[in-house]
Amino acid sequence: MIRKTVIKSLPYQSPFLFVDELTHISDNGVRGNYTFKESDYFYRGHFKDYPITPGVILIEVMAQIGVVSLGIFLLRDKLSDVKKPEIFLTSNNIDFFLPVIPNQKVSVVSEKIYFRFNKLKCKVHLFDEKNQLVCKGIISGMLK
């Protein structure tokens, strides 16, 4: 139940919500997934005749699942229905290995490195449906 509450608390909506499901969440990390739709707006121009998910969108998926969702969970006792979380991503360092195409499901695994003074830093991995590593890196953000 808490996983669905976290998703509802995310400050995003379609077409910029990139979380379908959280499969695990704890004080130390989170796992979740998202399936890219062929109709997603960014495929129209990236790339001509061979649509590939832009790297910035992959980073966004990693951030929404791996940092923002975890941050909301970690702040769950301080948040209310009236007070929504404010989230500011402060840095990322991502390495890319494989492309993601339309209709592909990806999974994110995030491990908390630290959470102090409302700054959350996580090691985040994104995998394709074959459990191949698509990209990985470190993402940090401030939560208020």
N, C-alpha and C positions, 0 to 999 in steps of 0.2 A: 504493500500500500504506500509506503514512504517513497518508493521509486516513482510512482505515478504523481504523487504530490510534488516531488522535485521537478518533474517535467512540466507540470502546470505552473510552477513558479518561475520557469525560465522567462527572461524578458524578450522573447522572440515570438514571431508568428510566421505563418506561411506568407511568402515564399522563402523566408530566411530562418526557419526552424529546421535544424539538421539533427534531430534526435527522434528516433522512432520508439526506442525502448531502452531502458536501463536494466541490465540483467543482474547486476550486482552493485551494491554501494556500501561502503563502510568508512570508518574514520581514516583508513589508509589508502583507499583507492576506489575506482569505479570502472565498470565495464558497460558498454552499451553499443547500439548499432543504428545504422541509417541506410536506407536504400535510395539510391539516386534514381529519379524518374526521367525517362526520355524527354518529357515535356518541360523539365527544369529550364528556366529562362537563360541560363549561362551557356547552354549547349548550342544555341543558335549561331554563335560566332566564334566558338573555341573548340576545335579547329574546323575549317571548311572541309566538308566531305568526310571527316573522321573526328567526331566529337569526343573530347577528353575533358574530364573534370579539371577545372583550373586549380592550381596548387593553393591559391588563397582560399578556395572553398574547402579543400581538404584540411587546411589549417583551422578553418572555422568549425568544421565537424569535430576535430580533435579538441578545440577549445571549448565548444559547447558541452560536449560529453565529459571530457577529461579534466576540465578546470572549473567551468561555471557550475555544472551539475554537482560536482564534488563540493565546491564552495558553498552552494546553497544548502547542501546536506550538513556541512560542518557548522553553518550558522543557523541551523534549524531552530534552535531554542531562542534565538534572538530575533527571528523574523515573525511577522504576523500577516494576516490577510491584508491589512491596511498598509503595512510597511513592506514594500518590495525591495529586493536587493539591488544595489548599484554595483555594477561590475565594470572594471577597466582592465583590459589586457595590457600588460606592461612590456612584455618581451616574449620572443619565441626564437628558437633556433631549430630548424627542421631540415632533415635530410630526406630526399625523395628517391625511391627505387623503382616503382612500377606505376603505370597509368591506371586510372579508374575511368570506366566507360559508363554510358547510360544503362540503367536497369541493374546495376551492380550493387550488391549489399556489402557494406564495410562494417568492421567492428573496431571499436576503440578500447584499449586497455590503458588505464592511467594509474600511476602509482605516486602517491604524495611524497614529495621530497621534504617539504616543510610547510607549516602554516603558522605564521607568527605575525602579530600586529596587523592582522587581516590581509597579509600577503600570502598567497598560495603559489607554490612552485611545484610542478609535477613533471614526471617523466611519462611521456605519452607515445603509444604505438598505435598505428592504424593498419589493419589487416584486411585483405580481400576475402572472398568467399572460400578460397582454397587455403586460407590461413597463411598466405604469403605476406610478408612485410611490405607494405606500400610506402610508408614513411614513418619516421620516428623523430623525437626531439624532446626539448624542454620548453614548457610554456609556463609563464608566470602571469599573475593577475592580482589586482587589488579588489577586495570585496568590502562593501560597506552596507 
